[in-house]
Amino acid sequence: MASNSISRREFAYAAGGLAAAFATPEILAAAQGSRRLAAQELSPQALAAITDAEAAAFASPEILKPAAPRRFAAPERGKEIRINFNENPYGPSPRALEAISGAEATAMRYPDDLHEQVTEAIARLHGVARENVVLGCGSTEILRVADMAFLGPGKNVVVAEPTFEAVLEYARVTRAEAVKIPLTADFRHDLPRMAAACTSKTGLVYLCNPNNPTGTVVTREELGKFFARVPATTVVLVDEAYYDFVEDARCASAFEWMGKMPNLVVARTFSKVYGLAGMRLGYGVGSRQAIEAMRAHELQQNGNAAVLPAALASLADTGNRAEMRKRLNDTRRWLSRELEKDGRRTMPSETNFLMVYLGGDAGPVIAAFRARGIEVGRRFPSLSEWLRVSMGTQPEMEAFLAALREIVPVSAARAA
């Protein structure tokens, strides 16, 4: 009678199949390779165990029971103020909304033609060839494919601390090392130190300008000196998700150096000023060689039949973009003035969010806001006494200010 037991090696294959249920596309590909090997080497009993293990992963009560609510859950309409994710509270332009509604007629078709049209439109916008553009499911996919293309074991990525964390999360998957350079005393990127940290092992240096979560910027002069000091073997990834809000004349987009630096990649998004965060579309622009390397890791069909026409409509509606930029910047300036009247410290911001000094740990303050139905930014460990607040509508920001004055009275903020 055949034994139902399996060897350690066979168990390892089974565990690998189970893990594949929760893995990344790269790990899944490797797991499928292991399955093909298993089919050649393992007994029928072991293969059955693998199938049973995988089925159990999806059929067990622990997996099937409803998941606990997460912070990404949509709030009950009208019951919560969301000023935590740097979204545009006014949403897409009317033209974009019309384009989204019109997508119903083509929902059954793959949007290949639209993908090409958006790629061409972005190429025209930035004065490059379409081969220099890659689309992503949000600009976070651009960060992911850059990590996959230019990092790996033995490589490192140089970043500011703190900055947008996604590039570090994806870097961990590649087993690259993170080299974190603290911000300057005025909460800006320390570009000389970041450039000096780049070595032959540095596959990527990441610059978020304006920076998230601080909202601060680097100048044209500082950027030029930085680019000149970074080794040609290091890819410079400049994340300009918030650049549409910049008004400081001393600043410059990295696009000014496009075509002069083969190791430069610039990422942008439709999530912020264009109000399409929920639709997920971003893009990267760089040299043909860099973009080809990144395309090898992107998702197929990563733009859908609704967001692509919405993007085309958004790019064409320059009036709405200008209105959103002014409206959100005006709200930020109003809030800054009110906080200044209170004697509170803020960081200078060129974005649709603002960092406010609390004088104590942000954790309890965030919880107190949540208890009042106001979702504010998360706690940043290296800036634990600062609170990031996104710009909402004017009534939402007035509600935030009133709650802040209750939760952290002016006297407490000044004493700190």
N, C-alpha and C positions, 0 to 999 in steps of 0.2 A: 504493500500500500504506500502510495507516495506521501512524503512528509509535507506538511503545510508550512514548515519553518523556512526562513530565507536567510541568506548569509548577510554579513555586515555590508558587503559591497552592494548586494541587491537592495538592502534597506536604504543605502545612500541614494541609489537611483530613484527609489520610491519617494524619498524626502525631496529629491531634486524636482520630481514631477509636482509635488505638492507646493513647493516654493514657487514654481513657475506660474501658479495661479495668481500670485500676487506680485510678480516681477515686472521689470521694465522691458521694453521691446528688445533691448540688447541681450538681457538675461534670458528672455524667452527664446531667442534664436539659439543661444547656447544650449538651453534645456532641450530643444527639439533635436539638436545634434546628439545629446546624451541619450534621448529616447531611441534614435536610430541605432546607436551603439548597443543599447540595452536589448533591442529586438534581436540582435545578432548573438549576444552573449548570455542572456538570462534565460532561466527556465520559464515554462508557461505559468508555473505557480507564482514566480516573482513578478512577471508581467501583470498577472491578475492583481497582485498586491498593489502595484503601482496604480492601476486603474481604480481599485477600491479606495486607495488613499486620496486620489484626486477627487473622486466622487464625494468622499466624506468631507473634503474641504468645503464643498459647496452645499452639502445636504445637512451638515450638523446643525443642531439647534442654535449653537453659539454664532454661527455664520448667518443663519437664516433669520434670526430675530432682528427686529428693527434696530438700527443703529441709534445711539444717543445723539441728540441734536448737536450740531457743530456750529461754530461761529459764522459759517458761511450760509447757514439756513436763511431763507428769505423771511424778513420780518412780516408780521401782520400789518397790512396796509393801514397807514394812518396812526399806528401805535408806537412807532419807534423812529427816532432821528438817527440816521446813519451818516456820520461824519468821521469814518474810520479808515476807509480804503482809498482815499484821494480820487473818488469818482466825480463825474460832472453831474450834479443833481438835476440839471435841466434836460439831460438826455440828448439824443441825436437831433440833428437839424430836421426841419419838416421834410426836406427833400429826401433825407436818408430814411426817415420813417415811411415815406411813400414807396421808396425802393424796396424796403423790407416787406411791406404789404404786397407789392407786386411780385415778390418771389414765389408766392403761392402757385402761380401759373407754371413755374419751371421747377418746382420742388422735386419732381421725379427724375430730373436730368442731372448728370454730373456737370459741375460748373467749370469745365476746362477752359472754355472761351472767356469766361469772366475772370478767371485766374490770370490769363494772358493780358486782358485789358487792364486789370489793376496793376500788374507788373509794369506794363508800358506807361501807365499814368504816373506811377511813382518814379520811373526812370526819367520821364520828361520833367517832373517836378524838380529833380535834383541834377538834371543835366548829365545823366550817365546813360550807358547802354542797358538794355533789359538784362543782359548777362551779368550785370553788376548788382542785380536786385534779387533777394530771396524773401518770400513771404513766410510768415509764421502764424501759428495759432496763438495770437498775442505776441508781444515782444519777448515774453518769457521763453517762447520756443526758440527765438533767435539766440538768447543767452544759452539755452540748452545745447543747440547744435554747434555753437561756437566752442563750448566746453568739450563736446564730443570730438570735434575736429582738431582742436589744438592742445588738448590736455591728455594726460594719461599717467601711468605709474612712472615715477622719476621726474615728472614735470611739476611745476608750481604755478599758481595764479596769484598775482599781487593785487590787493584791494585796499580800499580805505576801511577804517573801522570807526563808526558803523557806516554801512551802506546797504543797498538793496541786497537781500540775502540769497536770492534765487541762483545767482551765478555760483555761489559757494555750495549750495545744496546739490546742484548738478555736478560740480567739480568733485564732490565726494564719491559720486558714482564712478568716476574715471580713476579714482585713487590718486588724484593729484593733491599736492600739499597746498594749503592756504597760507599766504604770507600777508598778515594784516598790519597796515600802517595807521597808527592813530591820527585823528584829525588834528589840525592846528588849533591854537588857542582860540581862534575865532571861528571854529567849527567848519573849516574848509579842508579840501583835500591837500595833503602835504605832498605836492607833486615832486619836489626835489628828492625827498626820501623815497617816494614810490618808484621814481626812475632809477635811483641808486640801488633799490632792492631787486631790480630786474637783472637776471644773470642768463647764462646759456641754458639753464634749466627752466626758465620762465617761458611757458607756452603762451600765456595770456596775462595782460594787465588790464584791469577793469576800472573804468572811470565813469561814474554816474554824475552827469552834469546837466541840470541842477541835481544835487545829491538828495537821495531819499534815505534817511528821514529828516535831514537837517534843512533842506530847501536852499542851501547855499550854493554858490557858483564859483568857478574859476574864470579868470579873465583871458582875453585873446593872447596877451603877451605871455602869461603863465602857461597857457596851453601850447603855444609855439615852442617855448623852451623845453617843455616836457617831451613833446614829440621828437625834438632833436636829440634828446638824451637817451630815449628808449632804444635798446638794440634792435636792429632790423630783423632779427630772428624771433622777436616777440610780437605777437599780434596785439594791437591796441584796440580794445573794444570799448567804444564810447556809447553809453546808454543815454539817449536824449528824450526819454519818455515825457519829460516836463518842459522841454525846450520851448514849446509854443507859448508858455507863459512868461518867458524872460523879457524884461524891459531894460535891463542895465546895458547901456551902450558900450561898456567896457568888455562885454562878453561876446563870444563868437561861437558859432556852431562848428563842430569838427568837419562839417562838409566843406569848409574853406580849404581844407588840406586834402580833400578827396582827389585822387589822380596823381598826387605828389607823393603819397605814402602807400606802397603796396601792402603794408602790414596794418592798415587802418580799416576797421569795420565800425559803422555807425548803426545803432538800433533805434527805431522809433515805433510808436504805437498809435492806434486809433482809440485807445481806451480813455484818454484824458480829455483834452479839449474837444475832441469829436464826440464824446459821450457814448462810445460803443463798447464799454468795458465788458458787458455781458455777452457780446457777440464774438469776441476773441479774434483780433487781427492785428498783427504787427509786421514789421519788415526790417531787413538788414540791407545795407549798401556797403560794398567794398570792392576790392580788386576782383577780377574774374577768377583768379586762382583761389583766393580766399572764399569766395561765394561758392565755387564748385566744391571745395572741401566741406563746406557747411551743408550744402544740398544733399550730400551723401547720407546725412543723418536726420533729415527732416521727415515729418510724417507725410505720407501720400494723401492727396486730396485734403490739405490742411486748411482750406478756405471753403465755406459753405455757400449755398445758393442765395442766402439772405445777406450775409455780411459783405460779400464782394460787391454787389450793386450798391449797398449802403456806403461802402468806402468810396466808390466812384462819385456818388452823389455828395458825400462829405467834402471830398477834395474840390469839387466844382463849386460848392457853396462857401466861397471865401468870406462872404458877409457874415454868415453865421459863426464861422471860426473867430473872426474879429470880435463879434459881439460876446461870445463865450469867454474869450480871453479878457476883455475889458470887465465884464460882469464879475467874474471870479476874482480877478486881481483887485477890483474895487472893493469887493467884500473882504478880502484879506487886509487891505489897507485900513478899512473901517475897523476891523477887529484889532489890528495892531495899535491903532490910535486909542481905542477904548482900554486895552490892556496897559498901554503906556500911562494913561490917566490914573489907572489903579496903582501904578508904581511897579508893575510886573515886568520881568525880563522876557524878551522873545529873541529868537534868532532871526537875522535878516533873511527873508525868503523871496525867491523868484519863482514860486510855484503856486499851486492851488491848495497848499497846506501850510501850517505854521507850527513851530515848536515853542511851547510855553513853559517857563521855569516854574516849578511847583514849590521848591524848598524842602521837599521830602519825597519819599518813594512814590512812584507813579501808580503802583499796583492798587493800593486802596482807593485812590482817586478814580481810577478807571472803573473799579467795582461800584463806587458811589454814583458815577454817571450812569452806569448800566441800570442801577436800581431806579433811576429817574427816567429810564427809557431813552437814554442817549448813548449811542455807541461811538466811542472815541478810539484813537489809535492805540496800538499795543504798547507794552513796556519794552524798551530797548535797554539791555543790560549795561552797555557802556555809557548810556545817558539816562540812568534810572530815575533821575529827578526831573526829567523833562517829559512833557506830554505833546504828542503830535495830534493836531486837530485838522481835519480836512474842511475845505470851504463848502458849506451847504447853501441853501437859500438864505436870504436875509432873515426871515422869521426863525429859521433853524439856528442861525448863529446868535441871534438875540436870546434864544432859549438856552443855548450853550453858555453864553456869558453870564446869564442870571444864575444858572446852576453852578458855574465855577465860583462865583462870588459867595455862594452858600457853602460849597464843599471846601474850598480853600479861601477863606476870607482874606481880604486885602492885608490886614494886619499881620497875618501869618506869613503871607508871601513876602512882605517887606522885611519881616524879622529874619527870615532865612537869608 
